[in-house]
Amino acid sequence: MATAPHDSETRPRVLVTDKISQDGLDLLRGTATVEERRGLSPEELAAIIANYEALIVRSETKVTSSLLLQATNLKVVARAGVGVDNVDVETATKRGIIVVNSPSGNIRAAAEHTIALLMATARHIPSACSSLKAGKWDRGQFVGTEVKGKTLAIIGLGKGKTPTALVGLSVARMANGLEMKVIAIDPYTSPEIAESNNVMLMPNLTDILMNCDFLTIHTPLIASTRGMISKTELASMKKGSRILNVARGGMIDEIALLEALESGHIAGAGVDVFTTEPPTADGTAAKLLAHPRVVATPHLGASTIEAQENVALDVCDQVLEILSGGLPRAAVNAPIILPEEYRRLQPFVKLVEKMGNLYTQHYKHPYQTFDLIYEGEICNITNTKPLYASLVRGLTKEISSAAGINIVNANIVARERGIIINEQYSRESGAHSYSSLVTLRARPTRQSSQDRGIATRTAALTTPAPTAPSDQHVISGYCSEARVFISRLGRFSTNFIPEGTLLICHNYDSPGKIGVVGSVLGKAGVNIKSMTVAPLSADTEGYVEGEALMILGLDGEVGSEELKQLGTGDGFFSAALVTL
């Protein structure tokens, strides 16, 4: 999309501080003045950043808050890759600097690497190669298995924003070409997308583990996925099955996997990622590396020439688009709104995203249809698209690269995920005392499939939002200056700040329950930073005397044994962790 060169004094200046493919930089040079300056110290970079309209980095350069405060002319920071951990996105957003990345540039590479490990484990290729190079000719020792007709189970079909940018779906398409049967679990992938890719969606993790010959994981590492494949899960898999991980280390219990390999229950493993990288010499990962039935690579999922070129071309093209006044395809932040409305909306943007994220982690069987209900003064804001985008981002955060979702692509993401959002407005405050209240109401989908992803702006309600029936899930919240609070969670009235690691216990509100929780956590060395007891709301259907929630803010990791002990204890219905 390069245009005719501009006069050197009017051409925008682009600073590149990390190694970027020359193909991308050549694209920029047609319109902008590109300067490559690698190895700059933070002080040197801060001294010159005011001279540039665009900054392109990989992972080496740290784009800190102090640096961005010096970037008086900067319009865009482009990260040539997926993650933006090295960019202070919050400061960039406040200063109106767009941050872009390339969430789909390495999808093909990661999918191909998964298939490569699948085939390598099935045919013992690394061991056979090493044996032959050692001067042996032992064909009988390396008899493999064909993958045709075998069942591949995929945990997490999505890790991007479009069907072509989904690692799990890309793996599924390749497996179809190998004539494998593909099953998967992903509550946010619509049945239509799965069916069109010859993928059979399964209702739960147990079902796919019991029925697979190969298992591959493509989800982010969060509190609910850490250690998700452990001793119990491995034992439920068929004897002789194989497991692959090209996503993130820590989702497979490495000790349990090693034991399953040594017992022969698991026939092989293809591992590209580890809990500790690089693995320590005396750690469990090192023992996995040494196991004869493990094919291991040093986090090479995205390491291809093509992937590096793809991300460079992608971000450079977006930089050109932004510098010419257009909109990016993969903006991590989205300050594309009038400054005064953006400022007023900021606390609610944070609140709604937290509500969506809390919903996906708290409710085990989430719905796909949502009413986003605004009450009070917030209804006077004419543009609530950032709140819609924040809800989509929160709902999909646990299963996708949600950081790239904004008002530009939120509708597209919602449609692909089969999510329906209806925005409703009531300027009356009703029974509550908050100046503005936001309620997220999830309910079973009744609309036709073609309506999915469509947000409707309902005419202003004359009365506050009605009480939710028992088949609906409700979360309400409000803002106090810059702080956000949850005032209702399901059937329970509460008041807590949705931040950090929270333990949510559903129990009878009877003497001794707080002591039980404190004792279990204390023995595990977990500190309780805050605690809220939430009684049933007065308007709750299906009232049970004494039923309550305990919401505890924690400092420390709670293991699966402690969760099981709390969730099955006398007088407890359940216990679950959420990380916000």
N, C-alpha and C positions, 0 to 999 in steps of 0.2 A: 504493500500500500504506500510505498515511498513516492513522494512528490518531487517536483523540480527543486533543486537546491535554492535556499534562500541566501540573501546577503549574510556574510559571516557575522555581522553585528546584530542581526535580528534573529538569527537561527537560535532555537533553544539549546541550552548546554546540558549535556548528560554526562554524569560522572559514573564510571564503572570501577569499583574498588576490589572486586574479586574476579576470578577467572571465568569468563563467559565465552560460549561458542562464538567464533567469528561470524558465522552465518547470521546470528541475531544482530551483532553489532553492525554488520554491513547493511542490514535493513534500516537501522537507525541513521546511518551516515548519509542516506539520501536526503534527510530532512533536518537532522540535528547535528550539532558539533559534539562529537564523542571524545571524551578524554579517559584513558585507562590509567589508573594510578593505584597499583596494588601495594600492599604492605604499609599503608599509612598508619601512624599511631593515632589514637583517639584525639590527641591534641592537634595533630596536623590536619586531620579530617575536619575537625570543628573550625579550624582557621580558614578553610576554603569553601565550606559547604554552602555559604550564602551566595556563591557565584553560580549555582546550578539550579535548574528547574526540575531535574530528575536524577534519582540515585538508583543504581542497579547493583544488587549485592547477591551473594549466595549465603553461606552460613558463617563465613569467617568474620565479616564486618558486623559490628554490633551497633545497631541504629538505636541509640539510647534517647531518653527524654532530653538530656542536656544537649545532645547533638541536634535534635529536632528544634530545640529552642533557638539555635543559631541559624537554622535553615530558613531564612526570611523569604526566599524566593522559591522554595521547593514546592512542587505540585504533586509529585508522585514518588513513592518508594516502591521499587519492584524487586521482589524476591524470586530469583530464578530457581524455583523448587516449590515444594508443597508447604512445608512448615514456615511459620513466621515468628518462631520463638526468639529470634535475635532482633526483632523490631518492636519498639514500644508503640503498639497499635493505638493504645488509649491516647497517648500524647499526640500522635499523628492525626487522629480523628479530631481532637480538640482544636488543632491548628488547621484543619481543613485539608490535610495532606492525604491523598488517596494511597492506600497500600494495596498492592496487587501481588498475586502469586500465580503459580501454574499448577492447579490441582490435578490436571489430567495428563500432563506431559509424560509421566513415567508409568502410567497405568499399564500400558502394553508390556513394558519391561518387567513389572512385578508379576503380571499374569503369566508371562512366558517362563519366568524363573520358577514359578510354582509348578508348572507342567514339567519343566526340566527336572526338578527334584522328585516329582511323582515318578517319572520314567526311570530316573537314576536309582530310586529305592526299589522299584519293581524289578529291575534287571541287574542290580548289584554292580553297576558300571564302575564306580570309583574303586571298589575292592578288587574287581577283576582287572582293572587297569594296573593297580599297584602290584598285584600278583604277577602279572605278565612282565612288568618292568623289572621285577625281582628275579626273573629268569625261570619262572614256573609256567607250566601249561596245564592248569587244573580246571578243565571245563566243568566237571561234575560238581565242583564246589559252588558254582555260581549259577545254578539253574534258577531262572526267574519266573515271573508270572505275567501273562498278557493282561492288558487293561481293558480290552474290548469286552463289553458286557458286564464289567465290574461297576459297582456303585460308588460314586464320588459324592461325599457330603460336604456342603459348604456352609460354614457359619459366618453369616454376614455377606449379603450380595452387594451391598453398596458401600462405597467409600469416596463418593464424589457427587457431582451435581447433575450429571446427565447420564443416560443409559450407557453411552460409549465411554464414560469416565468412571465406571464401576469395576473395581478389581474382581470382585466375586463373579459378576456377570461375564466379564471377559474370560475368566477361568472356565466358567460354565460353557461358553461358546466353544472354547478350544477342546474341552472334554467331549462335547457333542461330536466334534470332528473325529475324535478317537473312538466313537461309538460307545461311550460310557453312559450309564444311567446317572443323572444328576438330581440329587435332592438337596434341599437347603432349608435353613431357618433364618428368617429376617422379618420381623413384624412390620417393617416399614416399606417393604417392597410389595407393590400391588400385585394381585394374582394375574392381571393381564400381562404385566411385564415378565413375570416368571414363566407364564405359559408360552409366551411368544419366544422365549429362549429355551424351551424344552426343559424347564426346571420344575420339579414337583416340590411345592412348599409343604413343609411338615409342621405339625402343631407345636412341637416342643423339642428340646435338646435330646431328651432320652430316646425319642423315636429315630432321630437321624443317627445317633451313636450305635444303636442296636442293628441298624440296617446297612451300614456302610462298609466298604472294603478299604476306602481311602477317605481321610478326613483332612480338610484344609480350613484354616481360620483367616478371616479377613475383616476384623473389627478393630477399633482403636483400643488402646489400653486405658481402662478406667477402673474405678473401684469395683464395679459389678462384673468386669471381665478378667480382672487379675486372678489367676489361679482357677479359671473357669473349667479347665480340663485337668482334673486331679485324679487321685487314686480311684475314687468311686466311678468317675466317668470313663476312665481307661478300662476298668474292669467290666463295664457294661458293653464295651465294643466287642465285636466278633474276634475270636482267636485268629491271629494271622493277619489282622488289618494293619494299615499303615497310616501315619499321621504326618502332616506337613504344616510348617509355620513360616510364612514370608511376610508377616504383619508386624507384630511387636513382641519382644521378649517379655516374659512374665505371665502370659495368658495360659501357658502350659506349665504345670508343676514339674520342674525338671527332675526332682528326686523321684516323684511318682513315675515319670516317663522312663527314667533309667531302670527302675525296678521292673516295670512292665516289659522292657526290652530284655533284661537279664532273665526273666522268667519265661520268655518266649511267647507271652500272650500278644504283645505287639511285635509284628514281624520286621518293622523298619520305621525310620523317621527321617524326614528331610527338614533340616533346621537352618534357617538363614539368620535368625535373630535370637538373642539370648537375654536373660535377666540382667546380667552384667556384661557390658561390652567395652573392651575385649574381655573374654572370660579370664578369670584369675587361675593361676596354675593349680591351686589346690581346691578349686570349687567344683560343684556338681556339673557345671557346664563343661569343664575340662574332661570330666569322666564321660560325658555324653560324646564329646568330640572323639574320644579314643575308642568308643564302642564300635565294633565291626559292622553293625547294622544301622549306623547313623551316617547319613550323607549331610555334611555341614559346609556352609559357606559363610564368609565374613560380612554379612549384611549387604549382599550384592543385588537385592531385588530391583533397585532403580539404577544400577550401574551399567548402562549401555551407552555407546556413542550416540545412538539415536535419541535416547531419553534426554541426554544432556543438550543435544541440539534442539529437541522439541521444546524444552522448557525455556531455552534462550530465545527462540523465535517467538514463543507465546508471549513472554513478558515484554520483549522489545516491541512487538506489535501493539500491545496494550499501552505501553508508554507513549507511542506515537499517537494512538487514539486519544489519550487523555490530553496530551500537549496540544492537540488540534481542537480541543473542546468537546470531544465525544465522551462516551461512557465505557468503562472497562468491562470485560467479560467476567473477570474473577476478582472483584474488589473484596478485600477482607473487611474493610469498613465502608460505610456509606453515608457520609455527611452531605447527601444531595437533597437538601431541604433548606428553607429559609433559616438563617442563623438564629433568629429569635424563637421560632417554633422548635428548632433543633435543641436549643438550650432548655426549653420547657419540657420537652419530651424525654430528655436524657434519663432521669430517674425511672420513668415508666418503661423505657426501652430495656433497662437493666432488670426491672421487676418482671416484665412479661417473659423475657428470656429465662429468668430463673424459674418462673412458674412452669414454662414448657419443659425445662430440663428436670425439674422436680417431678412433673407428671410422668415422664417416661421412666424415671428411676423408681418411683414409688408404686405405681400401678403395674402389676405383673402382666395383665392382659389389656393393654391400652386400646382405646377406640381410635378411629380415624376421622371422626367428625367433631368439630369444636365450635362452640359459640364463644366469641371473645366479646365480653360485655363491659362497656364503659359507663360509669355512673358519676354524675356530678360535674365539676368544672372541666375535667379532661375532655368532655364532649365539645367544648368550645374550640378545640384545636381542629383545624380543617383537614390536616393531612396526618392520618394515623398509619400510613404505609410503613414507617419504621417499626411500629408496634407489631404489625402483621409479620414483617420480616423477622423481628425478634422472636416471635412465637415459633415460626418455622425453624429458625436457628436453634431454639431451645429444644423443640420436639425431636429434632434430628441430630442433636449434638452427640448423643451417645453412640450413633451408628454411622456417622458420616463426617466428612470434613466440613463441619458446619460453620467454621469461621468465615468461609467465603460467601455465605448467604447474605444478601442485602435486598434493598427495595427493588433492585434491577431484576434479580433472578428468583425472588422468593416464590412468585406464582408458579414458575417453571418447576422448582424443586418440589413444591407442594403437590403439583399435578403428577409428577413422576412417582412420588411417594404415596399417592392415593389419599392425600390429606385434604379435607374440606374444612374451610374456616369461614364462619359467618360473623361479621362484626356488627354489633348492636349498640345502640346509644340511648341513654336515659339521663336527662339533665337534672332529674330529681334525685335527691340523696336517699329518700326512703327511710328505712328504720335505722340505718347505720349513721355514725357521726363523722365519717370521713368526708373531706372536701371532694376527694376523688377516690373511687374504688374500681378496681379491675377484677373481673371474675372470668375464669376459664372453666367452661362447662363442656365436658366430653360426653358424647352419647353414641349409641349404636347408629351406624350409617343407614339412612333410609333413602338417600338420593341415588339416582342412577349413576353408573360408573363414569359416564361422560361428564358429569358435573364435578368430578373430583378435582381439587386444586383451585376451585373457583371461590373467590372471596366475595361475599355480598355485603353491601352497606345497607343494613336494615334501617327503615325510617325510625326516628327517635321514639323510644318507648315512652308511654305516658305513665307507666308505673315501673318500679324497680324490677330487677330480674326475679322471676318466680323461683320458688324453692325447687331444687332438682329432685326428680323422682329417684327411686332406689336404684334404677339401672343406669344412672348417670354419675359421673365423677366430677367433683367441683373443687377448685382451688381459687381462693380470693386473696387479694393483696392490696396494699396501699403504700404510698410514699410519704415520708416526713423529711422535707428538704431533700438531701441527696441520699438518704437511707431508705431501704426498701424492707417491707415486712410482709409476712404471710399471716393473714387473719383467719383463714379457714382452710382446712385440709380434709377433704371428704366430708364426713358427717360431724367433724369436730371443730369447735371454735378454739382459736389459738392466737398467738402473737409472738412470732419468732423471726429472726433475721436469717434468710436463706443463704448462708455462706459456710464454706469449709465442709468438713466431714460431719454428717449428722446421723445419729442412730435413732430410728423411729420404732418404738415398741408399742404394739397394740395389746392392751391388757385390761383386766378388771382393776378398777381404781379402789384397791383394798389395802389395808395396812401391810407394810413390809415389801411392797413391790419396788419402791425406789431403792431400798436397801439391797434387794437381790441384784438389781442392775449394777449398783455401785460396787458390790462385792465381786461380781464376775469381771467387771472392767478393771477393778483394782488389782486383782490377781494377775490379769494380763498386762499390767503396767500401763493402762490407758487412762489418761487424765480427762475428767469431765470439766469442760470450760463453761458450759451453760446448760440449763435444763428448763423445759417448759412442760407443764402438764395441761393437756387439752381435753376438756370435757366434751360430751356430745352437745351439739347445737340444739337449742330449744325446739327448733322446727324440724328436727330429724325424724324421718320415718324409720320404723323398725327399731325403736328405742329399746336398749337393754340396760337395766339398772346398773350403774357403776362402771360402765364401759368408758375407756379413755385412751388417749395416746400420751406417750412420753416422748418428747423430742429433745435429744441431748446433743450438744456440740462437743466434739471429741478432739483430743490432741494425742494422736497415736493410732496405730493400726489395730483393727479388730479382726481376729482370725475367724475362720469358718466354724471352728469348734465353739467359740464364744457366742457367735450368732445362733448356732443350733441350740446351745444351752439356753439362751434367752428366749428363742422363738418357740421352744417346746416345753418350757418350764410351767409349773403349776400356776394357773391364772393368767398365762400369756397366750395370746392368739398368734402373734408373729413378731419378728424383729428383722429389720432390714437396714442396710447402710445406703446413704445417698451422698454424693460428693458434688457440691455446688460452688 
